[in-house]
Every structure is written in C-alpha cells, then in structure tokens.
Amino acid sequence: MADLISLIVTTYDRADALDAVLRSLSRQQDRDFEVVIADDGSGPDTAKLIEDWKGRLGAPLKHVWHEHRDFRAGEIRNRGILASAGRYCLFLDGDCIARPDFVARHRALAEPGWFVTGNRVLMTEQLTRAVLREHLEPERWGLLDWIGRRFSGGLNRLLPVLNLSAGPLRKLYSGKWKGAQSCNLAIWRADLDRVDGFDATFSGWGKEDSDLVIRLLHAGIRRKDGRCATGVLHLWHPSADRSRLPENERMLARVIESDRMRAERGMSAMNDGDGR
C-alpha cells in the first residue's frame, strides 16, 4: 500500500501526554502520513502545543475541536475522519506512545476488506509520571529495557512490544468483535464511509469502539489481528467516569442483535456547527 495514512489522535486536556505522543510520531520510519488531532474540548494549552508541533512534526498536522460536553470520543473521531485526507485511517489515543515502526507495520498489515486491531502495554502510574516528568523516550527503548521495566513492576505485560510474524494466524478470529479498541485501530476510509463512522449516540465512556467494529463486521469487513506487531505504550490515567456504561451496553446489545451497518448518528450528521 502506497497511500497516505491519516493518524487520528483523540485527546482531552492532557497536553503533556499528547506532547510525548507527537514526539513519537515525529520519529516514524514511514513518513507518508498526516496527523489529525481529534480534540474533545481541551483548553488553550493543547491548542498551543499543537501549534508548536506544526513546524517540527515532519508531517501535516491538523487540529479538530468541539466544545467539551461529556465524553464524546465517537463524535470527535468522526470530525477527525471528515478532516482527514488519507485513504486509510489509523486511530490512536493521545496517551498512547507509538514506536518508530508503528505506521510502517500498520501499512504492511493493511489489506482491502479488512480492518486491523492492535494492542497496548499499560504503564503504571509511577512509570508514567517518570516518563512525563523526566521526558523519557520509551518509544526508543529496546527489548532489554522492556524486560527490566516489566520485572520492576512498571508494565502490565511484555507481549505487545514483541514483533512476531503471525502469518495466517492474524485472520484466525476474523469475525470476533471483543477486545478491539480504538486506541490502536486501522480502517479503510471507504469502509468508514460505508458504515458512517462512529455512532455519536454513544456518550460517556465505553463501547463506541465495539459498536463500530460490530457494524463493520455486519458490513462484511473482516478483522485482522495486529498484536505482536503494532503494540503501543499506554500512559497511565485515572479511571474514567463510567456512569453511562450500563446504557451504552444496552445500546450495544441492540446492535449485536440486529444486522445494522450504519451509525444512528454518524459522520453524515456532523454538520451541526459544533466543531471548528
């Protein structure tokens, strides 16, 4: 695949983490990408950081923002998709650091008719604070560094940072939706258009990514496993407010029971003037 990849990075009021993520993206081996920051209503510190990075990222950098009204990750991702120019969209959270081969490995796995789900290593609160305070660069760490961090208790696991050739095993669970997360998820833009992107009727934390994956499967798009190839480094953060989760789970159950492909409130509804 020789097409432009659009990295859509979701953030909300965490400029220090976003700074580390943008630093990691500036070091990508594959340079044929753009970055769209999908900002769920951050304050001026985030806008200033993004402006500062525009001249040194080494790739086009766009900033899409809407007013913060609860957790609206699905909606702001839709706005990011609409602002993007690539034929392939790679979703990344603004607290997930990418290793230098992240874009290249996703490009190698891209295949028409398939979306790719990656995974992540979770850093502890202590290690996260050290990374951000001391400006450590975990995207440059090697296997021995990761083994040391794992045995010292800084990481929850090692498997996502390994690079293994899984071959046909990557298509073993092509119809499975569980475990897919939008912090590391790659989808062709044409397939996002087909299902109308994320469903913005999901608000509050949880299940908007599962809903998208299920509707992609309903549309005949299959899942390809990007584990042990595309793993990202997830900085610790406090647990999100999950008060809306029971309602989101009920909405998800209705989608599972149906054959619906299109979002109830998807990209086609993002013309309400709320974004900038």
Residue frames as qw, qx, qy, qz and C-alpha x, y, z in Angstrom:
[[0.000, 0.888, 0.461, 0.000, 0.00, 0.00, 0.00],
 [0.465, 0.083, 0.027, 0.881, 1.46, 3.37, -1.04],
 [0.132, -0.764, -0.413, -0.477, -1.36, 5.62, 0.11],
 [0.047, -0.482, 0.359, -0.798, -1.42, 8.44, 2.65],
 [0.480, -0.401, -0.756, 0.193, -2.31, 7.21, 6.13],
 [0.233, -0.661, 0.018, -0.713, -4.32, 9.53, 8.36],
 [0.410, -0.139, -0.747, 0.504, -3.46, 9.16, 12.04],
 [0.367, -0.655, -0.229, -0.619, -6.46, 10.37, 14.04],
 [0.412, 0.024, -0.670, 0.618, -5.33, 11.06, 17.60],
 [0.419, -0.729, -0.423, -0.337, -8.01, 11.62, 20.23],
 [0.394, 0.065, -0.490, 0.775, -7.22, 13.90, 23.18],
 [0.325, -0.818, -0.320, -0.351, -8.79, 15.86, 26.02],
 [0.301, -0.880, 0.201, -0.307, -6.86, 18.23, 28.29],
 [0.852, -0.404, 0.237, 0.234, -3.69, 16.19, 28.64],
 [0.411, 0.877, -0.244, -0.041, -1.08, 18.23, 26.83],
 [0.283, -0.660, 0.695, 0.037, 1.92, 16.52, 28.48],
 [0.700, 0.047, 0.712, 0.031, 0.84, 13.09, 27.24],
 [0.644, 0.729, 0.227, -0.043, -0.04, 14.44, 23.78],
 [0.078, 0.884, -0.445, -0.121, 3.42, 16.02, 23.61],
 [0.454, -0.379, 0.801, 0.092, 5.01, 12.59, 24.14],
 [0.706, 0.392, 0.589, -0.026, 2.73, 11.03, 21.52],
 [0.473, 0.876, -0.017, -0.086, 3.56, 13.69, 18.93],
 [0.162, -0.741, 0.637, 0.139, 7.26, 13.25, 19.68],
 [0.599, -0.084, 0.792, 0.082, 6.89, 9.54, 18.97],
 [0.651, 0.639, 0.409, -0.034, 5.07, 10.26, 15.71],
 [0.201, 0.917, -0.288, -0.188, 7.84, 12.65, 14.64],
 [0.250, -0.555, 0.782, 0.130, 10.20, 9.64, 14.73],
 [0.856, 0.251, 0.399, -0.211, 8.24, 7.31, 12.47],
 [0.444, -0.233, 0.686, 0.527, 10.24, 5.42, 9.87],
 [0.250, 0.514, 0.705, 0.420, 7.33, 5.57, 7.40],
 [0.096, -0.287, -0.128, 0.944, 6.78, 9.27, 6.64],
 [0.176, -0.216, -0.581, -0.765, 3.75, 9.07, 4.32],
 [0.269, -0.577, -0.757, 0.146, 1.17, 10.09, 6.90],
 [0.111, -0.555, 0.012, -0.824, -0.71, 13.05, 8.32],
 [0.231, -0.250, -0.779, 0.526, -1.88, 13.62, 11.89],
 [0.318, -0.557, -0.305, -0.705, -5.35, 14.87, 12.80],
 [0.083, -0.012, -0.728, 0.680, -5.79, 15.76, 16.48],
 [0.409, -0.519, -0.593, -0.460, -9.41, 14.99, 17.39],
 [0.146, 0.131, -0.528, 0.826, -9.83, 17.22, 20.43],
 [0.327, -0.564, -0.750, -0.113, -12.85, 16.63, 22.70],
 [0.230, -0.898, -0.249, -0.282, -12.86, 20.19, 24.03],
 [0.697, -0.236, -0.228, 0.638, -9.39, 20.82, 25.52],
 [0.144, -0.930, -0.119, 0.317, -8.28, 24.25, 26.70],
 [0.350, 0.910, -0.213, -0.060, -5.67, 26.59, 25.22],
 [0.428, -0.611, 0.651, 0.143, -2.63, 24.59, 26.44],
 [0.719, 0.159, 0.657, 0.158, -3.45, 21.83, 23.97],
 [0.521, 0.829, 0.200, 0.037, -4.01, 24.26, 21.10],
 [0.035, -0.911, 0.399, 0.095, -0.66, 25.92, 21.80],
 [0.598, -0.347, 0.704, 0.164, 1.14, 22.57, 21.96],
 [0.711, 0.443, 0.528, 0.138, -0.31, 21.53, 18.59],
 [0.339, 0.940, -0.026, 0.004, 0.68, 24.85, 17.03],
 [0.285, -0.775, 0.550, 0.126, 4.22, 24.43, 18.37],
 [0.672, -0.114, 0.713, 0.163, 4.46, 20.95, 16.83],
 [0.674, 0.682, 0.235, -0.159, 3.34, 22.00, 13.35],
 [0.324, 0.864, -0.378, -0.076, 6.80, 23.12, 12.31],
 [0.059, -0.587, 0.803, -0.084, 8.69, 20.10, 13.63],
 [0.823, 0.001, 0.483, -0.301, 6.48, 17.04, 13.29],
 [0.133, -0.332, 0.803, 0.477, 7.68, 16.33, 9.77],
 [0.046, 0.370, 0.882, 0.287, 4.12, 15.59, 8.59],
 [0.250, -0.457, -0.257, -0.814, 0.92, 17.62, 8.10],
 [0.187, -0.247, -0.778, 0.546, -0.77, 18.32, 11.43],
 [0.290, -0.475, -0.375, -0.741, -4.42, 19.35, 11.77],
 [0.002, -0.086, -0.716, 0.693, -6.44, 20.25, 14.86],
 [0.396, -0.416, -0.574, -0.583, -10.18, 19.47, 15.02],
 [0.050, -0.023, -0.657, 0.752, -12.01, 20.68, 18.14],
 [0.368, -0.574, -0.494, -0.540, -15.50, 20.78, 19.55],
 [0.356, -0.573, 0.308, -0.671, -16.87, 22.07, 22.83],
 [0.211, 0.086, -0.934, 0.274, -16.50, 19.68, 25.74],
 [0.664, -0.212, 0.090, -0.711, -19.88, 18.29, 26.73],
 [0.893, -0.195, 0.373, -0.157, -19.26, 15.00, 28.50],
 [0.418, -0.342, 0.758, 0.366, -17.10, 12.27, 26.93],
 [0.704, 0.600, 0.154, -0.348, -17.84, 12.38, 23.18],
 [0.398, -0.441, 0.683, 0.424, -14.99, 10.32, 21.75],
 [0.530, 0.364, 0.728, 0.238, -17.05, 8.84, 18.93],
 [0.284, 0.911, 0.289, -0.074, -18.26, 12.22, 17.76],
 [0.087, -0.879, 0.342, 0.322, -14.86, 13.91, 17.79],
 [0.502, -0.186, 0.752, 0.384, -13.33, 10.94, 15.96],
 [0.495, 0.634, 0.579, 0.129, -15.98, 11.42, 13.28],
 [0.127, 0.977, -0.019, -0.170, -14.95, 15.05, 12.95],
 [0.360, -0.619, 0.598, 0.360, -11.34, 13.90, 12.69],
 [0.585, 0.201, 0.732, 0.286, -12.22, 11.44, 9.92],
 [0.385, 0.842, 0.378, 0.022, -14.02, 14.16, 7.99],
 [0.033, -0.946, 0.245, 0.210, -10.94, 16.43, 8.24],
 [0.606, -0.372, 0.623, 0.325, -8.57, 13.69, 7.10],
 [0.469, 0.653, -0.350, -0.481, -7.19, 13.23, 3.58],
 [0.087, -0.375, 0.914, 0.124, -5.90, 9.64, 3.68],
 [0.695, 0.022, -0.535, -0.479, -7.45, 6.51, 2.20],
 [0.705, -0.185, -0.655, 0.199, -6.53, 4.62, 5.38],
 [0.331, -0.749, 0.139, -0.557, -7.37, 5.85, 8.90],
 [0.634, 0.005, -0.659, 0.405, -5.29, 4.80, 11.89],
 [0.455, -0.781, -0.115, -0.412, -6.84, 5.65, 15.27],
 [0.582, 0.071, -0.538, 0.606, -4.58, 6.33, 18.23],
 [0.410, -0.846, -0.340, 0.032, -5.33, 7.79, 21.66],
 [0.180, 0.861, -0.205, 0.429, -3.49, 10.88, 22.85],
 [0.505, -0.680, 0.494, -0.196, -1.91, 8.93, 25.72],
 [0.945, 0.038, 0.311, 0.097, -0.57, 6.04, 23.59],
 [0.084, -0.762, 0.509, 0.391, 3.05, 6.38, 22.51],
 [0.899, 0.427, 0.026, -0.092, 3.93, 4.82, 19.16],
 [0.672, -0.389, 0.445, 0.446, 7.21, 3.06, 18.48],
 [0.029, 0.572, -0.412, -0.709, 9.16, 4.16, 15.36],
 [0.030, 0.043, -0.877, -0.477, 7.83, 1.31, 13.19],
 [0.349, 0.368, 0.673, -0.538, 4.18, 1.79, 14.19],
 [0.528, 0.596, -0.034, -0.604, 2.99, 3.35, 10.92],
 [0.282, 0.462, -0.771, -0.336, 5.18, 1.04, 8.81],
 [0.099, 0.007, 0.987, -0.130, 3.84, -2.10, 10.47],
 [0.463, 0.487, 0.517, -0.530, 0.24, -0.98, 10.12],
 [0.455, 0.600, -0.338, -0.565, 0.88, -0.23, 6.46],
 [0.134, 0.308, -0.925, -0.179, 2.30, -3.73, 5.97],
 [0.199, 0.211, 0.916, -0.279, -0.83, -5.27, 7.51],
 [0.437, 0.433, 0.123, -0.779, -3.32, -3.14, 5.55],
 [0.125, 0.070, 0.913, 0.382, -5.47, -5.18, 3.19],
 [0.432, -0.084, -0.254, -0.861, -8.72, -4.32, 1.36],
 [0.714, -0.268, -0.529, -0.372, -11.74, -5.84, 3.06],
 [0.709, -0.308, -0.521, 0.364, -10.05, -5.98, 6.47],
 [0.190, -0.887, 0.170, -0.385, -9.59, -3.70, 9.48],
 [0.647, 0.202, -0.588, 0.442, -6.63, -4.17, 11.84],
 [0.582, -0.778, -0.065, -0.228, -6.84, -4.22, 15.64],
 [0.449, 0.466, -0.574, 0.501, -3.69, -3.57, 17.66],
 [0.688, -0.590, -0.409, 0.108, -3.00, -3.81, 21.38],
 [0.002, -0.843, 0.236, -0.484, -1.09, -1.96, 24.09],
 [0.582, -0.082, -0.601, 0.542, 1.21, -2.15, 27.07],
 [0.352, -0.868, -0.228, -0.265, -0.11, -0.39, 30.18],
 [0.392, 0.361, -0.476, 0.700, 2.39, 1.65, 32.17],
 [0.429, -0.563, -0.608, 0.360, 1.94, 2.11, 35.90],
 [0.097, -0.977, -0.178, -0.068, 1.23, 5.49, 37.45],
 [0.547, -0.695, 0.244, 0.398, 4.80, 5.69, 38.77],
 [0.579, 0.009, 0.526, 0.623, 6.43, 4.93, 35.43],
 [0.255, 0.768, 0.465, 0.361, 4.06, 7.28, 33.60],
 [0.239, -0.962, -0.051, 0.122, 4.93, 10.14, 35.94],
 [0.572, -0.486, 0.400, 0.525, 8.64, 9.49, 35.38],
 [0.518, 0.347, 0.567, 0.538, 8.22, 9.39, 31.58],
 [0.119, 0.872, 0.357, 0.314, 6.37, 12.69, 31.51],
 [0.391, -0.904, 0.031, 0.168, 8.34, 14.50, 34.23],
 [0.531, -0.534, 0.474, 0.457, 11.79, 13.44, 33.04],
 [0.542, 0.672, -0.244, -0.442, 10.93, 13.47, 29.31],
 [0.498, -0.232, 0.819, 0.164, 11.93, 9.83, 28.94],
 [0.499, 0.427, -0.427, -0.621, 11.55, 8.35, 25.46],
 [0.669, -0.089, 0.716, -0.178, 10.05, 4.85, 25.81],
 [0.785, 0.572, 0.052, -0.231, 9.48, 4.65, 22.06],
 [0.409, 0.718, -0.562, 0.050, 13.27, 4.22, 21.79],
 [0.552, -0.460, 0.658, -0.226, 13.60, 1.51, 24.41],
 [0.472, 0.306, -0.788, -0.252, 14.76, -1.93, 23.32],
 [0.788, -0.239, -0.525, -0.218, 13.71, -5.38, 24.47],
 [0.559, -0.058, -0.608, 0.561, 16.12, -5.45, 27.43],
 [0.106, -0.174, 0.234, -0.951, 14.70, -2.11, 28.65],
 [0.660, -0.241, -0.257, -0.664, 11.18, -3.52, 28.45],
 [0.759, -0.152, -0.624, 0.108, 12.14, -6.71, 30.27],
 [0.330, 0.035, -0.520, 0.788, 13.71, -4.63, 33.04],
 [0.328, -0.184, 0.073, -0.924, 10.63, -2.40, 33.33],
 [0.744, -0.217, -0.473, -0.419, 8.36, -5.45, 33.41],
 [0.712, -0.166, -0.613, 0.301, 10.25, -7.15, 36.22],
 [0.190, 0.026, -0.406, 0.893, 10.47, -3.91, 38.20],
 [0.063, 0.565, 0.749, -0.340, 6.67, -3.61, 38.05],
 [0.057, 0.409, -0.078, -0.907, 6.38, -0.69, 35.63],
 [0.424, 0.157, -0.557, -0.696, 4.40, -2.57, 32.96],
 [0.779, -0.049, 0.358, -0.512, 1.46, -4.95, 32.99],
 [0.903, 0.153, 0.395, 0.070, 2.86, -7.27, 30.27],
 [0.291, -0.512, 0.540, 0.601, 5.50, -7.68, 27.57],
 [0.572, 0.310, 0.727, 0.219, 3.71, -9.42, 24.70],
 [0.390, 0.869, 0.291, -0.091, 2.51, -6.26, 22.85],
 [0.015, -0.885, 0.360, 0.294, 6.07, -4.93, 22.44],
 [0.563, -0.188, 0.738, 0.320, 7.28, -8.10, 20.75],
 [0.493, 0.546, -0.307, -0.604, 7.42, -8.24, 16.97],
 [0.502, -0.062, 0.862, 0.045, 6.37, -11.65, 15.70],
 [0.345, 0.187, -0.591, -0.705, 5.34, -12.88, 12.27],
 [0.536, 0.089, 0.696, -0.470, 1.95, -14.49, 12.84],
 [0.031, 0.059, -0.818, -0.571, 1.11, -15.02, 9.16],
 [0.389, -0.332, -0.668, -0.540, -2.30, -16.64, 8.62],
 [0.344, -0.410, -0.730, 0.425, -2.95, -16.63, 12.38],
 [0.001, -0.149, -0.122, 0.981, -3.73, -12.92, 12.06],
 [0.477, -0.064, -0.372, -0.793, -7.01, -13.89, 10.38],
 [0.222, -0.098, -0.957, 0.161, -7.93, -16.60, 12.86],
 [0.004, 0.539, 0.685, -0.491, -10.63, -14.51, 14.59],
 [0.121, 0.161, 0.413, 0.888, -11.87, -12.59, 11.58],
 [0.322, -0.568, -0.535, -0.536, -15.46, -12.38, 12.86],
 [0.525, -0.489, -0.551, 0.427, -14.72, -11.56, 16.51],
 [0.020, 0.839, 0.112, 0.533, -15.56, -8.12, 17.90],
 [0.651, -0.754, -0.066, 0.053, -14.47, -8.44, 21.53],
 [0.730, -0.377, 0.130, 0.555, -11.14, -6.93, 22.54],
 [0.447, 0.495, 0.264, 0.696, -10.92, -4.42, 19.69],
 [0.280, -0.757, -0.280, 0.519, -10.11, -0.91, 20.95],
 [0.411, 0.867, 0.180, 0.218, -9.98, 2.41, 19.14],
 [0.355, -0.854, 0.290, 0.247, -6.72, 3.37, 20.85],
 [0.187, -0.447, 0.768, 0.419, -4.99, 1.27, 18.16],
 [0.598, 0.438, 0.659, -0.128, -7.29, 0.54, 15.24],
 [0.036, -0.359, 0.507, 0.783, -6.84, 0.88, 11.46],
 [0.508, 0.526, 0.661, -0.167, -9.73, 1.07, 8.97],
 [0.302, 0.230, 0.520, 0.765, -10.01, 1.99, 5.30],
 [0.173, 0.226, 0.139, -0.948, -11.76, 5.31, 4.80],
 [0.450, -0.037, -0.588, -0.671, -14.13, 3.73, 2.27],
 [0.453, -0.290, -0.840, 0.072, -15.24, 1.24, 4.94],
 [0.106, -0.321, -0.490, 0.804, -15.77, 4.03, 7.47],
 [0.312, 0.119, -0.221, -0.916, -17.91, 5.82, 4.89],
 [0.444, -0.141, -0.804, -0.369, -19.89, 2.63, 4.32],
 [0.438, -0.458, -0.741, 0.223, -20.89, 2.35, 7.99],
 [0.100, -0.861, -0.162, -0.471, -20.98, 6.16, 8.55],
 [0.209, 0.533, -0.524, 0.631, -18.16, 6.13, 11.10],
 [0.155, -0.090, -0.797, 0.577, -18.60, 6.06, 14.86],
 [0.281, -0.658, -0.620, -0.321, -22.06, 6.38, 16.38],
 [0.095, 0.336, -0.309, 0.885, -22.27, 9.67, 18.31],
 [0.656, -0.518, -0.232, -0.497, -25.35, 8.49, 20.18],
 [0.810, -0.271, -0.374, 0.361, -22.81, 6.78, 22.47],
 [0.021, 0.799, -0.243, 0.550, -21.73, 9.34, 25.06],
 [0.664, -0.611, 0.383, -0.197, -19.76, 8.86, 28.23],
 [0.074, -0.550, 0.823, 0.121, -17.03, 6.25, 28.50],
 [0.429, -0.122, 0.893, -0.056, -17.29, 2.91, 26.76],
 [0.579, 0.309, 0.754, -0.031, -18.49, 0.75, 23.87],
 [0.446, 0.777, -0.032, -0.443, -18.45, 3.24, 20.99],
 [0.095, 0.563, -0.759, -0.312, -15.47, 1.36, 19.56],
 [0.343, 0.062, 0.936, -0.055, -17.17, -2.04, 19.98],
 [0.517, 0.629, 0.410, -0.410, -20.24, -0.66, 18.20],
 [0.339, 0.736, -0.393, -0.434, -18.13, 0.44, 15.23],
 [0.069, -0.355, 0.918, 0.164, -16.39, -2.93, 14.99],
 [0.448, 0.280, 0.821, -0.217, -19.68, -4.84, 15.11],
 [0.522, 0.724, 0.185, -0.411, -21.18, -2.71, 12.34],
 [0.184, 0.646, -0.649, -0.359, -18.05, -3.22, 10.22],
 [0.233, -0.094, 0.968, 0.021, -18.49, -6.97, 10.67],
 [0.510, 0.525, 0.579, -0.358, -22.16, -6.64, 9.70],
 [0.428, 0.783, -0.159, -0.422, -20.97, -4.89, 6.53],
 [0.953, 0.284, 0.013, 0.100, -18.74, -7.84, 5.66],
 [0.254, 0.782, -0.477, 0.310, -15.43, -6.22, 6.68],
 [0.904, -0.205, -0.349, 0.138, -13.23, -8.75, 8.49],
 [0.426, -0.869, 0.247, -0.049, -10.90, -8.37, 11.45],
 [0.768, 0.385, -0.372, 0.352, -7.14, -8.83, 11.17],
 [0.707, -0.670, -0.112, 0.196, -5.04, -9.17, 14.32],
 [0.384, 0.798, -0.256, 0.388, -2.20, -6.66, 14.72],
 [0.691, -0.692, 0.206, -0.036, -0.93, -7.99, 18.03],
 [0.758, -0.329, 0.376, 0.419, 2.82, -8.58, 18.36],
 [0.537, 0.386, 0.364, 0.656, 3.40, -6.09, 15.55],
 [0.056, 0.651, 0.210, 0.728, 1.72, -2.76, 16.27],
 [0.528, -0.606, -0.530, 0.270, 1.62, -2.53, 20.09],
 [0.070, 0.754, -0.053, 0.651, 1.53, 0.95, 21.63],
 [0.430, -0.054, -0.608, 0.665, 2.71, 2.22, 25.02],
 [0.307, -0.731, -0.447, -0.414, -0.25, 3.41, 27.07],
 [0.116, 0.318, -0.456, 0.823, 0.42, 6.05, 29.70],
 [0.208, -0.419, -0.816, 0.340, -1.48, 5.63, 32.97],
 [0.202, -0.342, -0.062, -0.916, -4.50, 7.81, 33.71],
 [0.343, 0.025, 0.682, -0.645, -7.19, 7.76, 36.40],
 [0.188, 0.355, 0.907, 0.127, -10.26, 5.66, 35.67],
 [0.156, -0.201, -0.324, -0.911, -12.89, 7.47, 33.63],
 [0.489, 0.087, 0.438, -0.749, -16.42, 8.14, 34.85],
 [0.090, -0.022, -0.936, -0.340, -18.38, 5.03, 33.86],
 [0.356, 0.277, 0.574, -0.684, -21.85, 6.14, 34.89],
 [0.611, 0.438, -0.152, -0.642, -23.08, 5.93, 31.28],
 [0.042, 0.325, -0.922, -0.204, -21.66, 2.46, 30.71],
 [0.390, 0.241, 0.855, -0.242, -24.87, 0.48, 31.52],
 [0.525, 0.680, 0.215, -0.465, -26.83, 2.49, 28.93],
 [0.273, 0.656, -0.589, -0.385, -24.04, 2.15, 26.37],
 [0.176, -0.155, 0.972, 0.026, -24.00, -1.61, 26.97],
 [0.507, 0.460, 0.643, -0.345, -27.76, -1.75, 26.35],
 [0.458, 0.746, -0.150, -0.459, -27.30, 0.17, 23.10],
 [0.071, 0.506, -0.824, -0.244, -24.51, -2.19, 22.09],
 [0.398, 0.085, 0.901, -0.151, -26.69, -5.25, 22.80],
 [0.578, 0.624, 0.330, -0.410, -29.31, -3.91, 20.39],
 [0.353, 0.716, -0.482, -0.362, -26.68, -3.54, 17.66],
 [0.161, -0.307, 0.937, 0.045, -25.40, -7.08, 18.26],
 [0.482, 0.301, 0.780, -0.260, -28.92, -8.48, 17.91],
 [0.530, 0.743, 0.128, -0.388, -29.52, -6.58, 14.66],
 [0.758, 0.202, 0.355, 0.509, -27.84, -6.56, 11.27],
 [0.127, 0.983, 0.109, -0.074, -27.49, -2.78, 11.21],
 [0.741, 0.185, 0.050, 0.644, -24.41, -1.38, 9.49],
 [0.179, 0.635, 0.061, 0.749, -24.95, 2.39, 9.58],
 [0.223, -0.137, -0.552, 0.792, -24.50, 4.58, 12.65],
 [0.033, -0.775, -0.627, 0.072, -27.64, 6.19, 14.03],
 [0.019, 0.994, -0.016, -0.105, -25.74, 9.46, 14.31],
 [0.838, -0.044, 0.221, 0.497, -22.58, 9.12, 12.28],
 [0.395, -0.192, 0.234, 0.867, -20.30, 11.24, 10.13],
 [0.075, 0.482, 0.581, 0.652, -23.17, 12.35, 7.91],
 [0.323, -0.833, -0.447, -0.050, -24.71, 14.12, 10.94],
 [0.565, -0.440, -0.099, 0.691, -21.56, 16.13, 11.73],
 [0.241, 0.426, 0.297, 0.820, -22.75, 19.33, 10.08],
 [0.332, -0.788, -0.518, 0.015, -24.27, 20.92, 13.15],
 [0.144, 0.835, -0.102, 0.521, -21.66, 23.66, 13.54],
 [0.725, -0.688, 0.016, 0.006, -20.37, 22.38, 16.90],
 [0.823, -0.152, 0.146, 0.528, -16.83, 21.78, 15.66],
 [0.110, 0.937, -0.158, -0.291, -14.21, 24.18, 14.38]]
